[in-house]
Amino acid sequence: MARWQPDARGRLEAAALELFGERGFDQTTVTDIAARAGLDKRTFYRLFGDKREALFSGSGHLEEILVKAVTETDADPFEAVITAFRRVAQVIFADRLELIRVRHSIIEASPELQERELRKIGSLTAAVAATLRAKGLHETTATLAAESGITVFRVAYARWVAPGSDASLADLIAETATELRTIVSAWGRGG
Amino acid sequence: MARWQPDARGRLEAAALELFGERGFDQTTVTDIAARAGLDKRTFYRLFGDKREALFSGSGHLEEILVKAVTETDADPFEAVITAFRRVAQVIFADRLELIRVRHSIIEASPELQERELRKIGSLTAAVAATLRAKGLHETTATLAAESGITVFRVAYARWVAPGSDASLADLIAETATELRTIVSAWGRGG
């Protein structure tokens, strides 16, 4: 039984991911998840609206760390967002590659879950842009830095969860940001 | 009666936008749209699945022009995407600001239509990335150039449809691409 976090929420999330990976999302019930975590259904429903929520409940925590990191830095906006994502990579993702690969493959298999993931990414982007605006940045600058940072994160994340990858997510984020800089630098300079 | 295109499809799209703007999306029926265009309901359903489709049928045309423009250029990938969007701006958007403002406000007012718009943007991004890969670019480069180009287009588009704006969409795309270059250039160079 997975006990990678001592709390009920973490145990239920890990149990859900294990079962989704073993049996498929549709074939897993809330009762199964609670039993695997050594808890009851009532505890599950106290913490999650439905079994889908067990796949997405980490995103509030991610947003919190990201917004805090963007708020606290004095760096330029894009650097601020990239540095914040690298912190998130270390705090939330680093030790969980196998569970996150399971989560990724479950979401990839379901258009409904993909759409939910896209909505979560949309609200994450909006939160980062709002944080940059609150620091006094112009609307356009804030949106471009937030959107580009999210693009870098998504590309790095896709490379990280791909089979056979062995670089750290934080390193892939830095590498992808550098590649974006190279690509975008070519604009308007002839070529 | 709007007759900004001589064909039935264009007349129905324009009639739909006018009526959505006047009465709201929910209060407009397919019968109303057909009548405003001087056509019958059967003609509408021959061309569109439902009234929502009348808001989105232009996106196939947009994708076609965009993919063609990206395919035909020898420029660097980001430059290729930006140049292609500027062509789209001239061919599809330039003369239709008022209708597009109506369309924009209808979509903004409906979470369901926003989601559909996001899906269309997602498939547009995928089509551009696939076109760049077909030109021999690496997966990461193709994705970053496509995503960044779409980000620039979306930001420029939002500035263009905003009340009081008077710059052309093509100019706003170039200006926004330059701003993105400035923002992203700061990465990893201290700051």
Interface residues (C-beta under 8 A of the other chain):
Chain A: A75 D76 P77 F78 E79 I82 E115 L118 R119 G122 T140 T141 T143 L144 A145 E147 S148 T151 V152 R154 V155 R159 A174 T176 A177 T178 E179 L180 R181 I183 V184 S185 A186 W187 G188 G191
Chain B: A75 D76 P77 F78 E79 I82 E115 L118 R119 G122 T140 T141 T143 L144 A145 E147 S148 T151 V152 R154 V155 R159 A174 T176 A177 T178 E179 L180 R181 I183 V184 S185 A186 W187 G188 G191
